[in-house]
Amino acid sequence: MSDTVSTKPYLIRALYEWCTDNGFTPYLAVKVQNGVRVPMEFVRNGEIVLNITFSATSGLHMDNEAITFKARFGGVSRDIYVPVSSVTAIYAKENGQGMAFDVSADLAHSDELSENKQSENSTIGLAVTNDEKNPAKVDKDTKEVRKKPSLTIIK
């Protein structure tokens, strides 16, 4: 069997570019596990959502293995390291459009790579907003009512 690189890092980079080209704010949803380096005080239920716009990051680098950058959390600069296998979604903050990924398939994939030195594509699904399950929230700073984007996996 020939070694192939997963499509996931390419899709993440493509959606990041789509977000920035259209003036959207790209958000990266990450399952905090094996090798993820993020400020733990911002992790909720084993996950963290990161704003990865050019203005929110410094030295953003996305390759086939990981996404790395520096970002300020509470005024303190932190080095962020996210293995591609831990990315659960990338989407536009403004409209929720993007893509969700099955991290459990990536974990099985990385286990298989370490055991067999072979590669497979990760399981992916398209993500869309789901307004019926998306309650309105009041922004404390602007006092305007906003809906938080949500993702639904479509297979």
C-alpha positions in Angstrom: 0.0 0.0 0.0 1.4 3.4 -0.9 1.9 6.1 1.7 -0.5 9.0 1.3 -0.9 12.2 3.3 -4.2 12.9 4.9 -6.4 15.5 3.1 -7.2 17.1 6.5 -4.3 19.6 6.7 -5.0 20.7 3.1 -8.7 21.3 3.9 -7.8 23.2 7.0 -5.5 25.5 5.1 -8.0 25.9 2.3 -10.8 26.9 4.7 -8.5 29.3 6.5 -7.7 31.0 3.2 -11.4 31.0 2.3 -12.3 32.7 5.6 -9.6 35.4 5.3 -10.3 36.0 1.6 -14.0 36.7 2.5 -13.3 38.9 5.5 -14.4 36.2 8.0 -12.7 35.3 11.3 -11.4 31.7 11.2 -11.9 29.7 14.4 -10.2 26.5 15.1 -11.9 24.0 17.4 -9.4 21.7 19.1 -9.8 18.5 21.2 -7.1 19.0 23.9 -5.2 15.7 23.9 -1.9 14.1 23.0 0.6 16.8 22.3 -1.7 19.9 22.2 -0.1 22.9 23.9 -2.7 25.6 24.8 -3.5 27.6 27.9 -5.3 25.0 30.1 -7.3 27.7 31.9 -9.2 28.3 28.7 -10.0 24.7 28.0 -13.7 23.7 28.5 -14.9 20.1 28.5 -11.6 19.0 26.9 -11.9 21.4 24.0 -10.7 24.9 23.1 -11.7 27.3 20.3 -8.9 29.5 18.9 -9.2 32.6 16.9 -6.5 32.2 14.2 -6.8 35.4 12.3 -3.6 37.2 11.2 -4.3 40.0 13.7 -4.8 37.5 16.6 -1.7 35.4 16.0 2.0 35.8 15.4 4.0 33.5 13.3 1.1 31.3 12.2 2.4 28.2 10.5 0.2 25.3 9.2 1.8 22.2 7.8 0.8 18.6 7.4 1.6 17.7 11.0 0.7 20.7 13.2 -0.5 24.3 13.5 1.7 26.5 15.5 1.6 30.2 16.4 1.9 32.7 19.2 -1.2 34.3 20.7 -2.1 36.5 23.6 -4.3 35.1 26.3 -5.2 37.6 29.1 -2.4 39.8 27.9 0.3 37.1 28.1 1.9 35.8 24.9 1.7 32.0 24.7 3.2 29.5 22.2 0.4 27.3 20.8 1.0 23.9 19.2 -1.9 21.9 17.8 -1.4 18.6 16.0 -3.6 18.4 12.9 -5.0 15.2 14.4 -6.6 17.1 17.3 -8.4 19.7 15.1 -12.2 19.0 15.3 -13.3 21.9 13.1 -12.4 25.1 11.3 -15.2 27.6 10.6 -16.0 31.2 10.1 -17.1 33.0 13.3 -19.6 35.2 11.5 -21.7 32.5 9.8 -20.5 29.1 11.2 -19.7 27.8 7.7 -16.7 25.5 7.7 -15.8 21.9 8.2 -15.8 19.4 11.1 -13.5 16.5 11.4 -13.9 13.1 13.2 -11.0 13.2 15.7 -11.5 9.6 16.8 -10.7 8.5 13.2 -7.6 10.6 13.3 -6.5 9.0 16.6 -7.0 5.6 15.2 -5.2 6.7 12.1 -2.2 8.0 14.1 -2.1 4.8 16.1 -2.1 2.8 12.9 0.7 5.0 11.5 2.9 4.4 14.5 2.3 0.7 14.4 2.3 0.0 10.7 4.0 3.1 9.2 1.1 3.4 6.8 -1.3 6.3 6.1 -5.0 6.6 5.3 -7.2 9.6 4.8 -9.1 10.9 7.9 -12.9 10.7 8.0 -14.4 14.2 7.4 -17.8 15.7 7.2 -19.2 19.0 6.1 -20.3 21.4 8.8 -23.2 23.7 8.5 -24.9 26.1 11.0 -27.9 24.7 12.9 -30.0 27.7 13.9 -32.8 25.7 15.5 -30.4 24.5 18.2 -28.5 27.9 18.4 -29.9 30.1 21.2 -29.5 33.8 21.0 -27.0 35.5 23.4 -26.5 39.1 24.4 -23.0 40.5 23.8 -21.9 42.1 27.0 -19.8 44.7 25.3 -22.1 45.9 22.5 -25.4 44.9 24.1 -26.6 43.4 20.8 -28.2 40.0 20.5 -26.1 37.5 18.6 -26.4 33.8 17.8 -23.3 31.8 18.4 -22.3 29.7 15.4 -22.8 25.9 15.8 -21.6 23.0 13.7 -23.5 19.9 12.6 -21.6 17.0 11.0 -23.1 15.8 7.8 -21.9 12.5 6.4 
